[in-house]
Amino acid sequence: MIRLSKIAVQPDKLEKIFNLFFLVFGRKQNKEEFMNTLLELMSYSERLVFAKRIAIMFLLEKDIDYAVIKKNLHVSLSTIAKFAILYERSHIIKAVMQQAQRSEEIKLFLEELVFEFLDKPLTQPTQSNLACEALHRKREATHTEGF
């Protein structure tokens, strides 16, 4: 958990801080430079949280089941639901993600990622996995009854 001060930063100063953040991250020319900046600036936990959020939204865009995302990214169902709602309500994030998926390199990477996720079955059926699968079957049955 990231710890933030309870004292809020003044809005004009906050805008300057975010502008600086963009200048540092938005101007990177290559992956190595970007990754080195991240390695020096952010902790492992911060990088992991950020990367998982992006992965969750991309996988949801590809209609990957919550249980599969939970199992592979080691996140809770509530975290997945939170980012599903965020993604669905956001116009900017959705546009950025969809634009990114137009890149051939990202398309290939996502196809490999999705294949890897779907190729690995859920190892042992736990109560939560069984409950998720039952809920998924119930949703599919509800959707197919109308046809």
DSSP file (Angstrom, degrees, kcal/mol; ACC not computed):
  #  RESIDUE AA STRUCTURE BP1 BP2  ACC     N-H-->O    O-->H-N    N-H-->O    O-->H-N    TCO  KAPPA ALPHA  PHI   PSI    X-CA   Y-CA   Z-CA
    1    1 A M              0   0    0      0, 0.0     2,-0.4     0, 0.0    45,-0.1   0.000 360.0 360.0 360.0 131.9    0.0    0.0    0.0
    2    2 A I        -     0   0    0     43,-0.1     2,-0.6    44,-0.0     0, 0.0  -0.656 360.0-138.6 -82.5 133.2    1.3    3.4   -1.0
    3    3 A R        -     0   0    0     -2,-0.4     2,-0.3     0, 0.0    -1,-0.0  -0.829  22.0-174.7 -98.6 124.8    1.4    5.9    1.9
    4    4 A L        -     0   0    0     -2,-0.6     2,-0.1     1,-0.0     0, 0.0  -0.861  30.7-102.9-115.1 151.2    0.3    9.4    1.1
    5    5 A S        -     0   0    0     -2,-0.3    -1,-0.0     2,-0.1     0, 0.0  -0.399  20.4-135.2 -67.0 147.0    0.3   12.4    3.3
    6    6 A K  S    S+     0   0    0     -2,-0.1     2,-0.6     2,-0.1    -1,-0.1   0.638  86.1  89.3 -77.0 -14.3   -3.1   13.5    4.7
    7    7 A I  S    S-     0   0    0      1,-0.0    -2,-0.1     0, 0.0     2,-0.1  -0.762  81.3-131.8 -88.0 119.8   -2.2   17.1    3.9
    8    8 A A        -     0   0    0     -2,-0.6     2,-0.3     1,-0.1    -2,-0.1  -0.392  14.5-119.6 -73.8 146.1   -3.4   17.8    0.3
    9    9 A V        -     0   0    0     -2,-0.1    -1,-0.1     1,-0.1     5,-0.1  -0.646  39.2 -98.8 -81.3 140.6   -1.1   19.5   -2.2
   10   10 A Q     >  -     0   0    0     -2,-0.3     4,-2.8     1,-0.1     3,-0.5  -0.322  32.5-118.5 -61.1 141.4   -2.4   22.8   -3.5
   11   11 A P  H  > S+     0   0    0      0, 0.0     4,-2.2     0, 0.0     5,-0.2   0.841 111.9  50.4 -54.2 -40.3   -4.1   22.4   -6.9
   12   12 A D  H  > S+     0   0    0      2,-0.2     4,-1.5     1,-0.2     5,-0.1   0.885 114.0  45.0 -68.0 -36.6   -1.7   24.8   -8.7
   13   13 A K  H  > S+     0   0    0     -3,-0.5     4,-2.2     2,-0.2    -1,-0.2   0.876 110.7  54.4 -71.3 -37.5    1.3   22.9   -7.3
   14   14 A L  H  X S+     0   0    0     -4,-2.8     4,-2.5     1,-0.2    -2,-0.2   0.900 105.9  52.3 -62.3 -41.3   -0.3   19.6   -8.1
   15   15 A E  H  X S+     0   0    0     -4,-2.2     4,-2.2    -5,-0.2    -1,-0.2   0.903 109.5  49.6 -61.5 -41.0   -0.7   20.6  -11.7
   16   16 A K  H  X S+     0   0    0     -4,-1.5     4,-2.3     2,-0.2    -2,-0.2   0.886 109.5  51.8 -65.2 -38.7    3.0   21.5  -11.9
   17   17 A I  H  X S+     0   0    0     -4,-2.2     4,-2.4     2,-0.2    -2,-0.2   0.924 111.0  46.9 -63.9 -44.3    3.9   18.1  -10.4
   18   18 A F  H  X S+     0   0    0     -4,-2.5     4,-2.4     2,-0.2    -2,-0.2   0.865 110.0  53.7 -67.0 -35.3    1.8   16.3  -13.0
   19   19 A N  H  X S+     0   0    0     -4,-2.2     4,-2.4     2,-0.2    -1,-0.2   0.916 109.6  48.2 -62.7 -41.9    3.3   18.4  -15.7
   20   20 A L  H  X S+     0   0    0     -4,-2.3     4,-2.4     2,-0.2    -2,-0.2   0.915 108.7  54.0 -63.2 -42.9    6.8   17.4  -14.5
   21   21 A F  H  X S+     0   0    0     -4,-2.4     4,-2.7     1,-0.2     5,-0.4   0.922 110.1  47.4 -56.3 -45.8    5.7   13.7  -14.4
   22   22 A F  H  X S+     0   0    0     -4,-2.4     4,-3.6     1,-0.2     5,-0.3   0.918 110.0  52.3 -63.1 -43.0    4.6   14.0  -18.0
   23   23 A L  H  < S+     0   0    0     -4,-2.4     4,-0.5     1,-0.2    -1,-0.2   0.882 113.5  44.4 -61.7 -37.2    7.8   15.7  -19.0
   24   24 A V  H  < S+     0   0    0     -4,-2.4    -2,-0.2    -5,-0.1    -1,-0.2   0.931 128.9  24.5 -72.3 -45.6    9.9   12.9  -17.4
   25   25 A F  H >< S+     0   0    0     -4,-2.7     3,-0.9    -5,-0.2    -2,-0.2   0.787 116.0  59.6 -93.3 -29.8    7.8    9.9  -18.7
   26   26 A G  T 3< S+     0   0    0     -4,-3.6    -3,-0.2    -5,-0.4    -1,-0.2   0.611 100.8  55.8 -77.5 -11.3    6.2   11.3  -21.9
   27   27 A R  T 3  S+     0   0    0     -4,-0.5    -1,-0.2    -5,-0.3     2,-0.2   0.260  71.6 129.5-107.0  11.6    9.5   12.1  -23.6
   28   28 A K    <   -     0   0    0     -3,-0.9     3,-0.1     1,-0.1    -3,-0.0  -0.483  40.3-162.6 -73.9 136.2   11.2    8.7  -23.6
   29   29 A Q        +     0   0    0     -2,-0.2     2,-0.3     1,-0.1    -1,-0.1   0.741  66.3  17.8 -91.4 -26.6   12.5    7.6  -26.9
   30   30 A N  S  > S-     0   0    0      1,-0.1     4,-2.2     0, 0.0     5,-0.2  -0.940  75.6-107.1-146.1 166.8   13.0    3.9  -26.3
   31   31 A K  H  > S+     0   0    0     -2,-0.3     4,-3.2     1,-0.2     5,-0.2   0.885 114.8  54.0 -61.8 -42.2   12.0    1.1  -24.0
   32   32 A E  H  > S+     0   0    0      1,-0.2     4,-2.5     2,-0.2    -1,-0.2   0.921 110.5  45.9 -61.7 -45.0   15.4    0.9  -22.3
   33   33 A E  H  > S+     0   0    0      2,-0.2     4,-2.0     1,-0.2    -1,-0.2   0.915 115.0  48.1 -63.7 -42.8   15.4    4.5  -21.4
   34   34 A F  H  X S+     0   0    0     -4,-2.2     4,-2.4     2,-0.2    -2,-0.2   0.935 113.0  47.0 -62.7 -47.9   11.8    4.3  -20.2
   35   35 A M  H  X S+     0   0    0     -4,-3.2     4,-2.8     1,-0.2    -2,-0.2   0.891 110.8  52.0 -64.8 -40.0   12.5    1.2  -18.1
   36   36 A N  H  X S+     0   0    0     -4,-2.5     4,-1.9    -5,-0.2    -1,-0.2   0.892 109.7  49.9 -63.4 -38.8   15.7    2.7  -16.5
   37   37 A T  H  X S+     0   0    0     -4,-2.0     4,-2.2    -5,-0.2     5,-0.2   0.932 112.6  47.1 -63.9 -45.1   13.8    5.8  -15.5
   38   38 A L  H  X S+     0   0    0     -4,-2.4     4,-2.9     1,-0.2    -2,-0.2   0.911 109.7  53.9 -61.9 -42.6   11.0    3.6  -14.0
   39   39 A L  H  < S+     0   0    0     -4,-2.8    -1,-0.2     1,-0.2    -2,-0.2   0.881 115.0  39.7 -60.7 -39.1   13.6    1.5  -12.2
   40   40 A E  H  < S+     0   0    0     -4,-1.9    -1,-0.2    -5,-0.2    -2,-0.2   0.825 123.4  38.6 -80.1 -31.0   15.2    4.5  -10.6
   41   41 A L  H  < S+     0   0    0     -4,-2.2     2,-0.3    -5,-0.2    -2,-0.2   0.871 112.2  47.6 -90.1 -39.8   12.1    6.4   -9.8
   42   42 A M  S  < S-     0   0    0     -4,-2.9    -1,-0.1    -5,-0.2     2,-0.0  -0.767  77.4-119.0-111.0 149.3    9.5    3.8   -8.7
   43   43 A S     >  -     0   0    0     -2,-0.3     4,-2.4     1,-0.1     5,-0.2  -0.317  35.8-104.5 -73.7 166.2    9.7    1.0   -6.2
   44   44 A Y  H  > S+     0   0    0      1,-0.2     4,-2.5     2,-0.2     5,-0.2   0.916 122.7  51.2 -56.2 -44.9    9.2   -2.6   -7.4
   45   45 A S  H  > S+     0   0    0      1,-0.2     4,-2.6     2,-0.2    -1,-0.2   0.895 109.1  49.6 -62.9 -41.4    5.7   -2.6   -5.8
   46   46 A E  H  > S+     0   0    0      2,-0.2     4,-2.1     1,-0.2    -1,-0.2   0.913 112.7  46.8 -65.1 -42.8    4.7    0.7   -7.5
   47   47 A R  H  X S+     0   0    0     -4,-2.4     4,-2.6     2,-0.2    -2,-0.2   0.908 113.3  49.6 -64.4 -41.6    5.9   -0.6  -10.9
   48   48 A L  H  X S+     0   0    0     -4,-2.5     4,-2.7    -5,-0.2     5,-0.2   0.919 110.5  48.7 -64.7 -45.2    4.0   -3.9  -10.4
   49   49 A V  H  X S+     0   0    0     -4,-2.6     4,-2.0     2,-0.2    -1,-0.2   0.931 113.7  47.2 -60.1 -46.3    0.8   -2.2   -9.3
   50   50 A F  H  X S+     0   0    0     -4,-2.1     4,-1.8     1,-0.2    -2,-0.2   0.924 113.7  47.1 -62.3 -46.5    0.9    0.1  -12.4
   51   51 A A  H  X S+     0   0    0     -4,-2.6     4,-2.5     1,-0.2    -1,-0.2   0.890 110.8  52.0 -64.6 -40.4    1.7   -2.8  -14.8
   52   52 A K  H  X S+     0   0    0     -4,-2.7     4,-2.8     2,-0.2    -1,-0.2   0.886 106.5  54.3 -65.1 -38.1   -1.0   -5.0  -13.4
   53   53 A R  H  X S+     0   0    0     -4,-2.0     4,-1.9    -5,-0.2    -1,-0.2   0.932 111.2  44.7 -61.1 -45.2   -3.7   -2.3  -13.8
   54   54 A I  H  X S+     0   0    0     -4,-1.8     4,-2.3     1,-0.2    -2,-0.2   0.924 113.5  50.4 -64.7 -44.1   -2.8   -1.9  -17.4
   55   55 A A  H  X S+     0   0    0     -4,-2.5     4,-2.7     1,-0.2     5,-0.2   0.903 107.8  53.8 -61.7 -41.7   -2.8   -5.7  -17.9
   56   56 A I  H  X S+     0   0    0     -4,-2.8     4,-2.5     1,-0.2    -1,-0.2   0.937 110.4  46.4 -58.1 -47.4   -6.2   -6.1  -16.3
   57   57 A M  H  X S+     0   0    0     -4,-1.9     4,-1.9     1,-0.2    -1,-0.2   0.893 113.2  48.4 -66.7 -39.2   -7.7   -3.5  -18.6
   58   58 A F  H  X S+     0   0    0     -4,-2.3     4,-1.2     2,-0.2    -1,-0.2   0.918 113.3  47.7 -64.9 -42.5   -6.2   -5.1  -21.7
   59   59 A L  H  <>S+     0   0    0     -4,-2.7     5,-2.3     1,-0.2    -2,-0.2   0.874 110.4  51.3 -68.3 -37.0   -7.3   -8.5  -20.7
   60   60 A L  H ><5S+     0   0    0     -4,-2.5     3,-1.9    -5,-0.2    -1,-0.2   0.891 105.6  56.2 -64.5 -38.2  -10.8   -7.3  -19.9
   61   61 A E  H 3<5S+     0   0    0     -4,-1.9    -1,-0.2     1,-0.3    -2,-0.2   0.824 106.1  51.4 -60.5 -31.1  -10.9   -5.7  -23.4
   62   62 A K  T 3<5S-     0   0    0     -4,-1.2    -1,-0.3    -3,-0.1    -2,-0.2   0.269 119.1-114.5 -89.5  10.5  -10.1   -9.2  -24.8
   63   63 A D  T < 5 +     0   0    0     -3,-1.9     2,-0.4     1,-0.2    -3,-0.2   0.828  53.9 168.0  60.3  36.2  -13.0  -10.7  -22.8
   64   64 A I      < -     0   0    0     -5,-2.3    -1,-0.2     1,-0.1    -2,-0.1  -0.669  41.4-104.9 -79.6 134.6  -10.8  -12.8  -20.6
   65   65 A D     >  -     0   0    0     -2,-0.4     4,-2.1     1,-0.1     3,-0.4  -0.227  19.9-122.1 -61.6 145.0  -12.7  -14.2  -17.6
   66   66 A Y  H  > S+     0   0    0      1,-0.2     4,-3.2     2,-0.2     5,-0.2   0.878 111.6  56.1 -53.6 -42.6  -12.2  -12.7  -14.2
   67   67 A A  H  > S+     0   0    0      1,-0.2     4,-2.2     2,-0.2    -1,-0.2   0.874 107.7  48.1 -62.8 -37.1  -11.1  -16.0  -12.7
   68   68 A V  H  > S+     0   0    0     -3,-0.4     4,-2.3     2,-0.2     5,-0.2   0.912 113.4  46.9 -69.6 -42.8   -8.4  -16.4  -15.3
   69   69 A I  H  X S+     0   0    0     -4,-2.1     4,-2.8     2,-0.2     5,-0.4   0.935 112.7  50.7 -62.9 -45.8   -7.1  -12.9  -14.7
   70   70 A K  H  X>S+     0   0    0     -4,-3.2     4,-1.3     1,-0.2     5,-0.8   0.923 112.6  46.1 -57.2 -46.9   -7.3  -13.4  -10.9
   71   71 A K  H  <5S+     0   0    0     -4,-2.2    -1,-0.2    -5,-0.2    -2,-0.2   0.898 119.3  38.6 -65.4 -42.9   -5.3  -16.6  -11.2
   72   72 A N  H  <5S+     0   0    0     -4,-2.3    -2,-0.2     1,-0.2    -1,-0.2   0.845 124.9  34.7 -82.7 -35.3   -2.6  -15.3  -13.5
   73   73 A L  H  <5S-     0   0    0     -4,-2.8    -2,-0.2    -5,-0.2    -1,-0.2   0.544  99.6-128.9 -96.0  -7.8   -2.1  -11.8  -12.2
   74   74 A H  T  <5 +     0   0    0     -4,-1.3     2,-0.3    -5,-0.4    -3,-0.2   0.955  60.9 135.2  57.1  53.6   -2.7  -12.7   -8.5
   75   75 A V      < -     0   0    0     -5,-0.8    -1,-0.2    -6,-0.2     2,-0.1  -0.854  56.6-102.3-124.1 162.4   -5.2  -10.0   -8.0
   76   76 A S     >  -     0   0    0     -2,-0.3     4,-1.9     1,-0.1     5,-0.1  -0.420  25.7-117.3 -82.8 160.6   -8.6  -10.1   -6.2
   77   77 A L  H  > S+     0   0    0      1,-0.2     4,-2.7     2,-0.2     5,-0.2   0.847 117.0  56.5 -63.4 -33.8  -11.9  -10.2   -8.0
   78   78 A S  H  > S+     0   0    0      2,-0.2     4,-2.4     1,-0.2    -1,-0.2   0.868 104.9  51.5 -67.9 -34.5  -12.8   -6.8   -6.5
   79   79 A T  H  > S+     0   0    0      2,-0.2     4,-2.0     1,-0.2    -2,-0.2   0.926 111.6  47.2 -64.5 -44.3   -9.6   -5.3   -8.0
   80   80 A I  H  X S+     0   0    0     -4,-1.9     4,-2.0     1,-0.2    -2,-0.2   0.930 112.9  48.8 -62.3 -45.8  -10.6   -6.6  -11.4
   81   81 A A  H  X S+     0   0    0     -4,-2.7     4,-2.4     1,-0.2     5,-0.2   0.895 108.2  54.9 -61.8 -40.3  -14.2   -5.4  -11.0
   82   82 A K  H  X S+     0   0    0     -4,-2.4     4,-2.3     1,-0.2    -1,-0.2   0.922 112.7  41.5 -59.2 -45.5  -12.9   -1.9  -10.0
   83   83 A F  H  X S+     0   0    0     -4,-2.0     4,-2.4     2,-0.2    -1,-0.2   0.756 110.1  58.0 -78.2 -23.2  -10.8   -1.6  -13.1
   84   84 A A  H  X S+     0   0    0     -4,-2.0     4,-2.4     2,-0.2    -2,-0.2   0.921 111.1  43.0 -66.4 -43.6  -13.6   -3.0  -15.3
   85   85 A I  H  X S+     0   0    0     -4,-2.4     4,-2.4     2,-0.2     5,-0.2   0.925 114.4  50.2 -66.7 -45.1  -15.8   -0.2  -14.1
   86   86 A L  H  X S+     0   0    0     -4,-2.3     4,-1.4    -5,-0.2    -2,-0.2   0.929 113.8  45.7 -57.8 -46.4  -13.1    2.4  -14.4
   87   87 A Y  H  < S+     0   0    0     -4,-2.4     7,-0.2     1,-0.2    -2,-0.2   0.911 112.5  50.2 -64.7 -43.7  -12.4    1.2  -18.0
   88   88 A E  H  < S+     0   0    0     -4,-2.4    -1,-0.2     1,-0.2    -2,-0.2   0.871 115.5  42.2 -65.1 -37.5  -16.0    1.0  -19.0
   89   89 A R  H  < S+     0   0    0     -4,-2.4     2,-0.3    -5,-0.1    -1,-0.2   0.690  98.6  89.3 -82.6 -19.8  -16.7    4.6  -17.7
   90   90 A S     <  -     0   0    0     -4,-1.4     4,-0.4    -5,-0.2     5,-0.0  -0.620  46.1-177.5 -87.8 134.6  -13.6    6.2  -19.0
   91   91 A H  S  > S+     0   0    0     -2,-0.3     4,-1.9     3,-0.1    -1,-0.2   0.796  86.3  47.7 -91.3 -35.9  -13.4    7.6  -22.5
   92   92 A I  H  > S+     0   0    0      2,-0.2     4,-2.6     1,-0.2     5,-0.2   0.951 113.1  44.6 -72.8 -50.7   -9.7    8.6  -22.3
   93   93 A I  H  > S+     0   0    0      1,-0.2     4,-2.8     2,-0.2     5,-0.2   0.925 114.9  50.2 -60.8 -44.0   -8.3    5.3  -21.0
   94   94 A K  H  > S+     0   0    0     -4,-0.4     4,-2.5    -7,-0.2    -1,-0.2   0.914 111.7  47.7 -61.3 -43.2  -10.5    3.3  -23.4
   95   95 A A  H  X S+     0   0    0     -4,-1.9     4,-2.4     2,-0.2    -1,-0.2   0.909 113.0  48.3 -64.8 -41.9   -9.3    5.4  -26.4
   96   96 A V  H  X S+     0   0    0     -4,-2.6     4,-2.4     2,-0.2    -2,-0.2   0.924 113.7  46.8 -64.2 -44.8   -5.6    5.1  -25.3
   97   97 A M  H  X S+     0   0    0     -4,-2.8     4,-1.8     2,-0.2    -2,-0.2   0.910 113.8  47.3 -64.2 -43.2   -5.9    1.4  -24.9
   98   98 A Q  H  < S+     0   0    0     -4,-2.5     4,-0.4    -5,-0.2    -1,-0.2   0.878 112.4  49.8 -68.2 -36.7   -7.7    0.9  -28.2
   99   99 A Q  H >< S+     0   0    0     -4,-2.4     3,-1.2    -5,-0.2     4,-0.4   0.905 109.2  52.4 -65.4 -40.8   -5.2    3.1  -30.0
  100  100 A A  H >< S+     0   0    0     -4,-2.4     3,-1.4     1,-0.3     6,-0.3   0.865 102.4  59.6 -62.9 -35.3   -2.3    1.1  -28.4
  101  101 A Q  T 3< S+     0   0    0     -4,-1.8    -1,-0.3     1,-0.3    -2,-0.2   0.617  90.7  70.2 -71.5 -11.0   -3.9   -2.1  -29.7
  102  102 A R  T <  S+     0   0    0     -3,-1.2     2,-0.3    -4,-0.4    -1,-0.3   0.706  77.4  97.6 -75.7 -19.5   -3.6   -0.8  -33.3
  103  103 A S  S <> S-     0   0    0     -3,-1.4     4,-2.6    -4,-0.4     5,-0.2  -0.534  74.6-141.3 -70.3 131.0    0.2   -1.3  -33.0
  104  104 A E  H  > S+     0   0    0     -2,-0.3     4,-2.6     1,-0.2     5,-0.2   0.887 101.6  54.3 -60.5 -39.9    1.2   -4.5  -34.6
  105  105 A E  H  > S+     0   0    0      1,-0.2     4,-2.1     2,-0.2    -1,-0.2   0.916 111.8  43.4 -62.0 -43.4    3.8   -5.1  -31.8
  106  106 A I  H  > S+     0   0    0     -6,-0.3     4,-2.9     2,-0.2     5,-0.2   0.887 111.3  55.3 -70.4 -38.5    1.2   -4.7  -29.1
  107  107 A K  H  X S+     0   0    0     -4,-2.6     4,-2.4     2,-0.2    -2,-0.2   0.942 111.0  44.5 -57.0 -48.6   -1.3   -6.9  -31.0
  108  108 A L  H  X S+     0   0    0     -4,-2.6     4,-2.2     2,-0.2    -1,-0.2   0.911 113.4  50.5 -63.6 -42.5    1.2   -9.7  -31.2
  109  109 A F  H  X S+     0   0    0     -4,-2.1     4,-2.5    -5,-0.2    -2,-0.2   0.924 111.8  47.8 -61.5 -44.7    2.2   -9.3  -27.6
  110  110 A L  H  X S+     0   0    0     -4,-2.9     4,-3.1     2,-0.2     5,-0.3   0.888 109.4  52.9 -65.1 -39.3   -1.5   -9.3  -26.5
  111  111 A E  H  X S+     0   0    0     -4,-2.4     4,-2.4    -5,-0.2    -1,-0.2   0.921 111.9  45.7 -61.3 -43.1   -2.2  -12.4  -28.6
  112  112 A E  H  X S+     0   0    0     -4,-2.2     4,-2.5     2,-0.2    -2,-0.2   0.912 114.1  49.1 -64.1 -42.7    0.7  -14.2  -26.9
  113  113 A L  H  X S+     0   0    0     -4,-2.5     4,-2.3     2,-0.2    -2,-0.2   0.934 112.8  46.1 -63.4 -47.6   -0.4  -13.0  -23.5
  114  114 A V  H  X S+     0   0    0     -4,-3.1     4,-2.7     2,-0.2     5,-0.2   0.919 113.0  50.3 -62.4 -44.1   -4.0  -14.1  -24.0
  115  115 A F  H  X S+     0   0    0     -4,-2.4     4,-2.3    -5,-0.3    -1,-0.2   0.916 110.6  49.9 -59.9 -43.2   -2.9  -17.5  -25.4
  116  116 A E  H  X S+     0   0    0     -4,-2.5     4,-1.1     1,-0.2    -1,-0.2   0.901 112.3  47.6 -63.1 -40.5   -0.6  -18.0  -22.4
  117  117 A F  H  < S+     0   0    0     -4,-2.3     3,-0.2     1,-0.2    -2,-0.2   0.917 117.3  41.0 -67.1 -42.9   -3.4  -17.2  -20.0
  118  118 A L  H  < S+     0   0    0     -4,-2.7    -2,-0.2     1,-0.2    -1,-0.2   0.761 109.1  60.2 -78.3 -24.0   -5.9  -19.4  -21.7
  119  119 A D  H  < S+     0   0    0     -4,-2.3    -1,-0.2    -5,-0.2    -2,-0.2   0.777  94.0  71.3 -73.8 -26.5   -3.4  -22.2  -22.3
  120  120 A K  S  < S-     0   0    0     -4,-1.1    -1,-0.1    -3,-0.2     3,-0.1  -0.810  80.2-147.8 -93.6 109.1   -2.8  -22.6  -18.5
  121  121 A P        -     0   0    0      0, 0.0     2,-0.3     0, 0.0    -2,-0.1  -0.326  35.9 -85.8 -70.1 158.4   -5.8  -24.2  -16.9
  122  122 A L        -     0   0    0      1,-0.1   -54,-0.0     7,-0.0   -55,-0.0  -0.521  46.3-139.2 -62.8 126.0   -6.7  -23.2  -13.4
  123  123 A T  S    S+     0   0    0     -2,-0.3    -1,-0.1     1,-0.2     0, 0.0   0.966  74.7   9.6 -62.1 -67.5   -4.5  -25.6  -11.4
  124  124 A Q  S    S-     0   0    0     -3,-0.1     2,-1.0     0, 0.0    -1,-0.2  -0.952  80.8-116.4-117.4 134.9   -6.7  -26.8   -8.5
  125  125 A P        -     0   0    0      0, 0.0     2,-0.1     0, 0.0    -2,-0.0  -0.541  39.9-174.3 -71.9 104.7  -10.4  -26.1   -8.3
  126  126 A T     >  -     0   0    0     -2,-1.0     4,-2.8     1,-0.1     5,-0.2  -0.441  40.4-101.3 -89.3 170.2  -10.7  -24.0   -5.2
  127  127 A Q  H  > S+     0   0    0      1,-0.2     4,-2.4     2,-0.2     5,-0.2   0.911 124.1  47.9 -58.3 -43.6  -14.0  -22.8   -3.7
  128  128 A S  H  > S+     0   0    0      2,-0.2     4,-2.5     1,-0.2    -1,-0.2   0.889 112.5  49.1 -68.0 -37.3  -13.7  -19.3   -5.2
  129  129 A N  H  > S+     0   0    0      2,-0.2     4,-2.7     1,-0.2    -2,-0.2   0.926 112.5  47.8 -65.0 -43.8  -12.7  -20.8   -8.7
  130  130 A L  H  X S+     0   0    0     -4,-2.8     4,-2.4     1,-0.2    -2,-0.2   0.894 112.2  49.7 -63.5 -39.5  -15.7  -23.1   -8.6
  131  131 A A  H  X S+     0   0    0     -4,-2.4     4,-2.4    -5,-0.2    -2,-0.2   0.911 111.7  48.4 -65.5 -42.1  -18.0  -20.3   -7.5
  132  132 A C  H  X S+     0   0    0     -4,-2.5     4,-2.6     2,-0.2    -2,-0.2   0.914 112.3  48.7 -63.2 -43.1  -16.6  -18.1  -10.4
  133  133 A E  H  X S+     0   0    0     -4,-2.7     4,-2.6     2,-0.2    -2,-0.2   0.900 111.5  49.5 -64.7 -40.4  -17.1  -20.9  -12.9
  134  134 A A  H  X S+     0   0    0     -4,-2.4     4,-2.4     2,-0.2    -2,-0.2   0.910 112.1  48.1 -64.1 -42.3  -20.6  -21.5  -11.7
  135  135 A L  H  X S+     0   0    0     -4,-2.4     4,-2.4     2,-0.2    -2,-0.2   0.908 111.6  50.4 -63.4 -42.1  -21.4  -17.8  -11.9
  136  136 A H  H  X S+     0   0    0     -4,-2.6     4,-2.4     2,-0.2    -2,-0.2   0.918 111.2  48.0 -62.6 -44.4  -19.9  -17.7  -15.4
  137  137 A R  H  X S+     0   0    0     -4,-2.6     4,-2.5     1,-0.2    -1,-0.2   0.897 111.1  51.6 -62.6 -40.1  -22.0  -20.8  -16.5
  138  138 A K  H  X S+     0   0    0     -4,-2.4     4,-2.1     2,-0.2    -2,-0.2   0.911 110.0  48.8 -63.6 -42.9  -25.1  -19.2  -15.0
  139  139 A R  H  X S+     0   0    0     -4,-2.4     4,-2.3     2,-0.2    -2,-0.2   0.921 112.0  48.7 -62.3 -44.1  -24.5  -15.9  -17.0
  140  140 A E  H  X S+     0   0    0     -4,-2.4     4,-2.1     1,-0.2    -2,-0.2   0.896 110.5  50.9 -64.0 -39.8  -23.9  -17.8  -20.2
  141  141 A A  H  X S+     0   0    0     -4,-2.5     4,-1.4     1,-0.2    -1,-0.2   0.892 110.5  49.8 -64.1 -38.4  -27.1  -19.8  -19.7
  142  142 A T  H  X S+     0   0    0     -4,-2.1     4,-0.6     1,-0.2    -2,-0.2   0.897 112.4  47.4 -65.7 -41.1  -29.0  -16.6  -19.1
  143  143 A H  H  < S+     0   0    0     -4,-2.3     3,-0.3     1,-0.2    -2,-0.2   0.826 114.0  46.2 -70.5 -31.8  -27.6  -15.1  -22.3
  144  144 A T  H >< S+     0   0    0     -4,-2.1     3,-1.3     1,-0.2    -1,-0.2   0.683  95.8  73.8 -87.3 -17.5  -28.3  -18.1  -24.4
  145  145 A E  H 3< S+     0   0    0     -4,-1.4    -1,-0.2     1,-0.3    -2,-0.2   0.822  90.1  59.8 -65.1 -29.5  -31.9  -18.6  -23.2
  146  146 A G  T 3<        0   0    0     -4,-0.6    -1,-0.3    -3,-0.3    -2,-0.1   0.562 360.0 360.0 -76.1  -7.3  -33.1  -15.6  -25.2
  147  147 A F    <         0   0    0     -3,-1.3    -1,-0.2    -4,-0.1    -2,-0.2   0.454 360.0 360.0 -94.0 360.0  -32.0  -17.1  -28.5
